Amino acid sequence: MLLDDAIREGHGPRLALQGEDGALSYAQLRDAADRIAGVLTRQLGLVPGNRVLLRGFNEPLLAAAWLAVVKAGGIVVTTMPMLRANELAAILEKGQVQFALCEHTLLAALRDAARQVGGRCQILGYGDGELEGRMAREAGSFEAVATAADDVCLLAFTSGTTGAPKATAHFHRDVLAMADVVGRHLLDTQPDDRYLGSPPLGFTFGLGALLVFPLRFRAAAILVGAPKPAVLLEAIQLWGATCLFTAPTMYRALAPLVAQYELRSLRRCVSAGEPLPRPTFDLWEKATGLRLIDGLGATEMTHIFIGAAGDAIRPGATGRALPGYTACVLDEQNRPLPPGSTGRLAVKGPTGCRYLDDERQRTYVVDGWNVTGDRYRVDADGYFWFVARADDMIVSAGYNIAGPEVEAALMMHPAVAECAVVGAPDPSRGQVVKAFIVLHAGHAAGAELARELQEFVKSTIAPYKYPRQVEFVPSLPKTQTGKVQRYVLRRQDEERTGQSDPGAAC
């Protein structure tokens, strides 16, 4: 429906994807996807149900690879380019990945990860001619494999508070459902739209916004590999982007710069990935005249399920449940609470959480409700107002970061005896990772060691997870059974700074 139907409808010559180094029409995108599907099936031996990991920056060839895997009946395993070898190894193992297509500058870590799990994954690089050479040997169209609506087509990984990777399984119908709910009802996507954003295609937020939504409604996407503020603004001006997708942190960075660019093409701006503070909403509206569309989504739910656009926006509120979804807040006994109440956010609708072989399924799906881990207040008009996160997940500048994963990285350093990681309030990023560290005897606390530990974490796990704040302490607060009381550290930190934790959103 995303490609073949579009071309049958006569959209073949129209722009589908605009990259920094070139563009693809719908016909060219289908040709690239068909050739990659041929490489996977005829040259590598992929059969329906095989898992294919994709690792790369946002560009048309990566998007074509995603479409190719789905067209060949495979299951896409999405990843972010910043992940390190040990993180990729966990994904390869959990996802039982048989094939991988990887941007050539990112191959080293992926090959290291494959060795860690026994080298069972066939890896092809692209951007250096390896995949492209194989594509050139493919000719003709590729007939899409006949899949069912409830066949899995996507494994999207999300971090849990334990740091262990969780794979969320999504059906073919889930991908179309997110397009029809968000792309149609929330955003009213039209064929003349050009979508642009910062989220990688490895996030379902980016997958929907920068591939599925525009193709579903015969629009176009603009893909940039390094979405820095100036790059995004230049892309809006150069290619006439009509809708921007990014996190509140980026909108705060963009606002002071917008007067330097011609942005008349921009009609809608979507904020997701973390809570949208009211000052950020006001700042963006003052700078551009556009009101931010706030959206709450989750990898488990595929995409946004609460939001509001246009005249329905209430500044400060996330919005209402989108068409097809029902949402409420629950008490501790899983009973829906009346309007005006604050409780645990719960939602159900056309998509839902399906963890792959994970006992945490029992706590996310309760009595038919998907319980997201957010605390919300719901008003009498059905608008949801964010209160806080219910778990220890840290959300910094739109990235979900599991504190225990950062702790495990720190504990690998010889100077660290004990540590605890929490989210600390931050006016620009929402939260930042803060590490409380107890040192082994013989190591001197100070700025030099703090920087060394930060660089150590960057080299061990994805760099965005490193602790931006480090505090050396003589001991950690613990229960009588020896468990670290992270909430005590958060409370002490809040009392010292005079700030409350803003929490996090999916």
Disulfide bonds with the S-S distance in Angstrom:
none
